Amino acid sequence: MVDETADFAALIRELKDRSGLSYGVLAKRLHMSTSTLHRYCNGDAVPTEYAPVERFARLCKATPDELVEAHRRWILADGARQRERKSAANAANATAATTATATATATTAAATPPVPPPEATTAVPEATLAPGPTPAPTPPPAVEPEPEPESALPVTATAPRNRRRTTLFAAAAVAVVLAATALVPHFMSGNGGGDRKQEAGSVTSTGRGTPSSSASASASAKSTSSPSASTSPSGSASPSGSATAKSGASASTGAKSGGAADAAAVPLTVTTRPYAWESPCGQTYLVDRDAAKVPPPPTEQDAPSWVSALGAVSADSQYLELTVQGTGQDTVVLQSLNVRVVDSGAPPAWNVYEMGYIGVGCGGGVPTHSFDIGLDSIRPAVTPKSGQTGLPYKVSESEPEVLYITAAAASHDVRWYLELAWSSGTRKGVLRIDDQGKPFRTSGMSGRPQYGYSLDTSEWVPHQAD
């Protein structure tokens, strides 16, 4: 973690020094404490979200390439922090499991009654087992052997009963130990929040891939030998199989279908920011509310909760930020990125609200790996922006890629998602990229009333686009 955090801190210190702005000025504009900003620049902490890093870099006049590099270094530093936390959690789980096992074993041993030694049945003198009357000096001609007294029978039957009882106690002890061992890791890991607080409105997607031939043979053998194995299509691996993991308090990922084995076979993840802004005032939203009932424009990091609370829809265009990263050392090739339209209709008759503020200038460059999608087309496609190269790209754990997608709609209300085809060695597959399990939604806004926010009156006022 030290190297990744140090590299990240070195970059933001360089941006800060070059800007000529003090810690106090930057902290005030970023709405954070000066001490927190000091910790970021000194490498003592890493932001849990990328949004403040991006705002910091833009305030320091970072170039598009520097913005991409800042994002890359933040991803690596944050990933190192997650690995460190997982290692600590695993160590705590192992310690707790060992303690629980030892406690259960000690409790079982204390509850098990002592077993009499085997000598107890063999060392008893014969005279005590069957005292009987003293025999006559001259035995009668027909004297039958005298039966053993009943008082001696419980002594000889003690050992078998003790052995049965001991067996039962031993079986119960094994069950207790196994239950304790299984439950403790569950309780320890059930924090409900994952390793870190994931940015609101972000989605981490994983998909299923085509397993290698040996893995396929193993899966086939298991399916044949198990009479209860599922034969439904959703349980079978295929080259085009895909799955999406919804966002949560964890950046935890998981496949919808195919199980843990399929998810583990996918060598990459895609983290999506569906409400990123290309510039501070470059985004508009359709909202089914009067201007008096709409709160002021949010900051970029608060846009997802603002959109969710109002049921807003991205208007005219939607700007997506996709961070693609490998999960191992193997290189993964991003083969193609395709658009899938779920539904298309007329735009809703709602009001349009422009982010930013009236009279305040906005700016922003075009970062590398930027793509356009024309959602009004009969067959929308992902096309590189002018002068930029398109897919295929290569990614790994240490070399992520950030893709910027601008999806435009002028005359339709479109619900859509993306499919990312990948390959790595003999494996290949497709990742579905959407908005927390739902399609993205982008709508045209032609002819709709438009509003801008005035800092002078602190209210939304009718505003016409330039």
C-alpha positions in Angstrom: 0.0 0.0 0.0 2.9 2.4 0.7 4.1 2.7 -2.9 0.7 3.3 -4.4 -0.3 5.8 -1.7 3.0 7.6 -2.0 2.6 7.9 -5.8 -0.9 9.3 -5.5 0.2 11.8 -2.8 3.1 12.9 -4.9 0.9 13.8 -7.9 -1.7 15.8 -5.9 1.1 17.6 -4.1 2.6 18.5 -7.4 -0.8 19.8 -8.7 -1.3 21.8 -5.4 2.2 23.4 -5.6 1.8 24.3 -9.2 -1.6 26.0 -8.6 -0.2 28.5 -6.2 -3.3 28.1 -4.0 -3.0 27.6 -0.2 -4.3 24.6 1.7 -6.9 26.8 3.3 -8.3 28.1 0.0 -8.4 24.7 -1.6 -10.0 23.1 1.5 -12.7 25.8 1.5 -13.5 25.3 -2.2 -13.6 21.6 -1.8 -15.8 21.8 1.3 -13.4 19.8 3.5 -11.2 20.5 6.4 -7.6 21.7 6.0 -6.2 18.9 8.1 -8.0 16.3 5.8 -6.4 17.9 2.7 -3.0 17.8 4.5 -3.4 14.1 5.1 -4.2 13.4 1.4 -1.2 15.4 0.2 1.2 13.8 2.8 0.0 10.3 1.9 -1.4 9.6 5.4 -4.9 8.9 3.9 -6.6 8.2 0.6 -10.1 9.6 -0.3 -12.8 6.9 -0.2 -14.3 8.4 -3.4 -12.8 9.8 -6.6 -15.1 12.8 -6.8 -13.1 15.0 -4.4 -9.8 14.0 -6.2 -11.3 15.1 -9.6 -12.6 18.4 -8.1 -9.2 19.0 -6.5 -7.4 18.4 -9.8 -9.7 20.7 -11.8 -9.3 23.5 -9.2 -5.5 23.1 -9.7 -6.0 23.4 -13.5 -4.9 19.8 -14.3 -4.7 18.8 -18.0 -6.9 16.0 -19.4 -3.9 13.6 -19.2 -3.2 14.6 -15.6 -6.9 13.9 -14.8 -6.6 10.4 -16.2 -3.3 9.9 -14.3 -4.8 11.1 -11.1 -7.7 8.7 -11.5 -5.3 5.8 -12.2 -3.2 6.5 -9.2 -6.2 6.9 -7.0 -7.6 3.5 -8.2 -4.3 1.8 -7.3 -4.0 3.4 -3.9 -7.6 2.6 -3.0 -7.2 -1.0 -4.2 -4.1 -1.4 -2.0 -6.0 -0.1 1.0 -8.9 -2.6 0.3 -6.4 -5.5 0.1 -4.8 -4.4 3.4 -8.3 -4.3 5.1 -9.2 -7.7 3.7 -6.0 -9.2 5.1 -6.7 -7.7 8.5 -10.3 -9.0 8.4 -9.1 -12.5 7.4 -6.6 -12.6 10.2 -9.3 -11.5 12.7 -11.7 -14.2 11.4 -9.0 -16.9 11.7 -8.3 -15.8 15.3 -11.9 -15.8 16.2 -12.5 -19.2 14.7 -9.5 -20.7 16.6 -10.8 -19.2 19.8 -14.3 -20.5 19.3 -13.0 -24.0 18.4 -10.9 -24.1 21.5 -13.8 -22.9 23.7 -16.2 -25.4 22.3 -13.6 -28.3 22.8 -13.0 -27.3 26.4 -16.8 -27.1 27.1 -17.4 -30.5 25.5 -14.5 -32.1 27.5 -15.9 -30.7 30.8 -19.4 -32.0 30.0 -18.2 -35.5 29.2 -18.4 -37.9 32.2 -15.2 -39.9 33.1 -15.1 -43.4 31.7 -14.2 -46.1 34.3 -11.0 -47.9 33.5 -11.3 -51.3 31.9 -9.5 -52.9 35.0 -12.6 -52.2 37.0 -14.4 -55.2 35.6 -11.5 -57.6 35.7 -9.8 -56.7 39.0 -12.7 -57.5 41.2 -12.0 -60.8 43.3 -14.2 -63.7 42.4 -15.2 -64.1 46.0 -16.8 -60.6 46.0 -18.6 -61.2 42.8 -20.4 -64.4 44.1 -19.9 -65.0 47.8 -22.6 -67.8 48.0 -22.8 -70.4 50.8 -19.7 -72.5 51.8 -19.8 -75.9 49.9 -20.1 -79.1 51.8 -16.9 -81.2 52.2 -18.4 -84.0 50.0 -20.4 -82.5 47.1 -23.6 -84.3 46.2 -23.5 -86.4 43.0 -25.6 -84.1 40.9 -24.8 -80.5 41.9 -25.4 -77.9 39.2 -23.1 -74.8 38.9 -24.4 -72.1 41.1 -25.6 -69.0 39.1 -23.7 -65.7 39.5 -25.5 -63.4 42.0 -27.5 -60.5 40.5 -25.5 -58.0 42.6 -22.5 -58.6 40.3 -24.2 -58.1 37.0 -24.2 -54.3 37.0 -20.5 -54.3 37.4 -19.9 -56.3 34.2 -22.4 -54.3 32.3 -21.0 -50.9 33.2 -18.2 -50.8 30.5 -20.5 -51.3 27.5 -22.9 -48.6 28.6 -20.1 -46.2 29.3 -18.7 -46.8 25.9 -22.0 -46.0 24.2 -22.5 -42.9 26.3 -19.0 -41.7 25.5 -19.6 -42.2 21.8 -22.8 -40.1 22.0 -21.0 -37.3 23.8 -18.1 -37.3 21.3 -20.5 -37.0 18.4 -22.3 -34.1 20.0 -18.9 -32.4 20.7 -17.9 -32.7 17.0 -21.2 -31.1 15.9 -20.8 -28.2 18.3 -17.2 -27.5 17.1 -18.2 -27.7 13.5 -21.2 -25.3 14.0 -19.0 -22.8 15.9 -16.3 -22.9 13.3 -18.9 -22.2 10.5 -20.8 -19.5 12.3 -18.0 -17.3 13.7 -16.5 -16.2 10.2 -20.1 -15.5 9.2 -20.7 -13.2 12.1 -17.3 -11.6 11.8 -17.7 -10.9 8.0 -21.4 -9.8 8.2 -20.7 -6.1 8.4 -23.1 -5.4 5.6 -20.9 -2.7 4.2 -17.9 -4.3 2.4 -14.4 -3.0 2.6 -15.2 0.6 1.9 -18.0 3.0 1.3 -18.6 3.0 -2.5 -19.4 6.2 -4.2 -23.1 6.9 -4.5 -24.4 6.2 -8.1 -21.4 4.0 -9.0 -21.8 0.4 -10.2 -19.2 -2.3 -10.2 -19.9 -4.9 -12.9 -18.6 -8.4 -13.3 -19.5 -11.0 -16.0 -19.1 -14.6 -16.9 -16.6 -16.0 -19.2 -15.9 -19.1 -21.2 -13.9 -21.4 -19.0 -10.8 -23.3 -20.2 -11.1 -26.8 -21.6 -10.0 -28.4 -18.3 -12.4 -26.4 -16.3 -15.2 -27.3 -18.7 -14.4 -31.0 -18.4 -14.4 -30.8 -14.6 -17.8 -29.0 -14.6 -19.2 -31.5 -17.0 -18.0 -34.4 -14.8 -19.6 -32.8 -11.7 -22.9 -32.3 -13.5 -23.0 -35.9 -14.7 -22.2 -37.4 -11.3 -24.7 -35.3 -9.4 -28.4 -36.3 -9.9 -29.6 -32.9 -8.6 -27.4 -30.8 -11.0 -29.4 -28.0 -12.7 -29.8 -28.3 -16.5 -31.4 -24.9 -16.9 -29.8 -22.6 -19.6 -29.0 -19.9 -17.0 -26.7 -22.3 -15.1 -24.5 -23.1 -18.2 -21.4 -21.1 -19.2 -21.4 -19.6 -22.6 -19.2 -17.1 -24.5 -21.9 -14.5 -24.4 -23.0 -15.0 -20.8 -23.0 -11.8 -18.8 -24.0 -10.6 -15.3 -24.1 -7.4 -13.4 -23.4 -6.7 -9.8 -25.4 -3.9 -8.2 -23.6 -1.2 -6.2 -23.6 -1.3 -2.5 -21.7 -0.1 0.6 -19.1 -2.4 -0.6 -17.4 -2.4 -3.8 -18.3 -6.0 -3.5 -18.9 -7.7 -6.9 -20.8 -10.8 -7.7 -22.4 -12.4 -10.7 -26.2 -12.7 -11.1 -25.8 -16.2 -12.4 -23.2 -18.8 -12.8 -22.1 -18.8 -9.1 -18.8 -17.9 -7.5 -16.8 -20.1 -9.8 -17.9 -18.1 -12.9 -17.4 -14.7 -11.1 -13.9 -15.7 -10.0 -13.0 -16.7 -13.6 -13.7 -13.2 -14.9 -10.3 -11.3 -14.9 -11.6 -7.7 -14.8 -14.1 -5.4 -13.3 -15.9 -2.2 -14.5 -16.7 0.6 -12.1 -19.4 2.9 -13.6 -20.2 6.5 -12.7 -23.5 7.0 -14.6 -24.0 10.6 -13.4 -20.5 12.0 -14.0 -20.3 15.6 -15.4 -18.1 16.5 -18.4 -18.0 20.1 -17.1 -19.5 21.8 -13.9 -22.5 23.1 -15.8 -22.6 20.7 -18.8 -25.4 18.5 -17.6 -29.2 19.0 -17.7 -32.0 16.9 -16.2 -35.7 16.5 -16.9 -37.7 16.7 -13.6 -41.5 16.3 -13.2 -41.7 19.2 -10.7 -42.4 22.9 -10.6 -39.3 25.1 -10.2 -40.4 26.1 -6.7 -40.2 22.5 -5.6 -36.8 21.7 -7.0 -33.7 22.1 -4.7 -30.6 24.0 -5.9 -28.1 22.3 -8.3 -26.0 19.7 -6.5 -22.2 19.2 -6.7 -21.1 16.4 -9.0 -20.6 13.9 -6.2 -24.1 14.6 -4.9 -25.7 14.4 -8.3 -26.7 10.7 -7.9 -28.7 11.3 -4.8 -30.3 14.5 -6.3 -31.3 12.5 -9.4 -32.7 9.6 -7.3 -34.7 11.9 -4.9 -36.4 13.8 -7.8 -36.8 10.9 -10.2 -34.8 13.0 -12.7 -33.8 11.8 -16.2 -30.6 12.8 -18.0 -31.6 15.3 -20.7 -30.1 15.9 -24.1 -27.0 13.8 -23.2 -25.6 11.6 -20.5 -21.9 11.4 -19.5 -20.6 8.1 -18.2 -17.2 7.3 -16.8 -16.1 3.6 -17.0 -13.0 2.5 -15.1 -11.9 -0.9 -16.4 -9.3 -2.8 -14.4 -7.9 -6.3 -14.4 -8.2 -8.5 -11.3 -4.8 -10.2 -11.8 -1.5 -10.0 -13.6 -2.8 -11.4 -16.8 -3.5 -9.0 -19.6 -7.1 -8.6 -20.6 -8.0 -7.3 -24.1 -11.2 -5.1 -24.4 -12.5 -6.3 -27.7 -15.6 -4.2 -28.3 -18.2 -2.0 -26.6 -21.8 -2.3 -27.9 -25.1 -0.5 -27.2 -28.3 -2.5 -26.4 -31.5 -0.4 -26.6 -34.3 -1.8 -24.3 -37.0 0.8 -25.1 -37.4 4.0 -27.0 -40.3 6.5 -27.0 -41.3 10.1 -26.9 -39.6 12.3 -24.3 -41.6 13.1 -21.2 -43.3 16.5 -20.9 -41.3 17.7 -17.9 -39.2 20.8 -17.1 -35.5 21.0 -17.9 -33.1 22.1 -15.2 -29.5 23.1 -16.1 -26.8 22.4 -13.6 -24.3 25.2 -12.7 -25.3 28.8 -12.1 -26.5 31.6 -14.4 -23.6 34.0 -15.2 -20.9 31.6 -14.0 -18.6 30.3 -16.7 -17.9 26.6 -17.2 -15.1 24.8 -18.9 -13.7 21.4 -19.5 -11.5 19.5 -21.9 -12.0 16.3 -23.8 -10.1 13.5 -22.1 -8.5 10.6 -24.0 -10.6 7.4 -24.7 -13.8 9.4 -25.2 -16.7 8.0 -27.2 -20.0 9.2 -28.6 -23.3 7.3 -28.8 -26.2 8.7 -30.9 -29.3 7.2 -29.2 -31.6 8.6 -31.9 -30.1 6.2 -34.5 -31.9 3.1 -35.5 -28.8 1.1 -34.5 -26.8 3.2 -32.0 -23.1 2.5 -31.9 -20.1 3.5 -29.7 -17.7 5.6 -31.9 -14.4 7.3 -30.8 -14.4 11.0 -30.7 -12.6 12.8 -33.4 -8.8 12.1 -33.5 -9.0 9.3 -30.9 -8.3 5.6 -31.2 -11.0 3.1 -30.4 -11.0 -0.4 -29.0 -9.3 -2.9 -28.6 -7.4 -1.8 -25.4 -5.4 -3.8 -23.0 -5.8 -3.6 -19.2 -4.4 -5.4 -16.1 -4.5 -4.9 -12.4 -1.7 -2.4 -12.5 -2.8 -0.7 -15.8 -6.5 0.3 -15.7 -8.2 2.3 -18.4 -10.8 5.0 -18.0 -13.4 5.3 -20.8 -15.7 8.4 -21.2 -19.0 7.9 -22.9 -21.3 10.7 -24.1 -24.8 9.3 -25.0 -26.9 11.9 -26.8 -30.7 11.8 -27.4 -32.6 14.7 -29.1 -36.0 13.3 -30.0 -36.4 10.1 -28.0 -36.6 8.8 -24.5 -34.2 5.8 -24.6 -33.5 3.1 -22.0 -30.2 1.3 -22.9 -27.1 -0.5 -21.5 -23.7 -1.5 -22.7 -22.0 -4.8 -23.4 -18.2 -5.0 -23.1 -16.6 -8.0 -24.9 -13.3 -9.1 -23.5 -10.7 -11.9 -23.9 -7.7 -13.1 -21.9 -5.8 -16.1 -23.2 -8.3 -18.9 -23.9 -11.0 -17.2 -21.9 -13.5 -14.7 -23.2 -16.8 -13.2 -22.2 -19.2 -10.2 -22.1 -19.8 -7.8 -19.3 -23.2 -6.0 -19.0 -22.8 -2.4 -17.9 -25.9 -0.6 -16.6 -27.2 1.6 -13.7 -27.4 -0.7 -10.7 -29.1 -3.5 -12.5 -31.4 -1.1 -14.5 -30.9 0.3 -18.0 -29.5 3.8 -18.3 -32.2 6.4 -19.3 -31.4 9.4 -21.5 -34.1 11.6 -23.1 -34.4 14.5 -25.5 -35.7 17.8 -24.2 -36.7 19.8 -27.3 -39.5 22.2 -26.7 -39.5 21.7 -22.9 -39.4 24.7 -20.5 -35.8 25.3 -19.3 -34.6 26.7 -16.0 -31.3 28.0 -14.7 -30.3 28.7 -11.1 -29.7 32.3 -10.1 -27.2 33.0 -7.3 -28.6 36.5 -7.0 -32.2 35.4 -6.1 -31.3 31.8 -4.9 -34.1 30.3 -7.1 -34.7 28.6 -10.4 -35.6 31.1 -13.1 -36.7 30.6 -16.8 -33.6 30.4 -18.9 -33.1 29.8 -22.6 -30.1 28.0 -24.0 -27.6 30.0 -25.9 
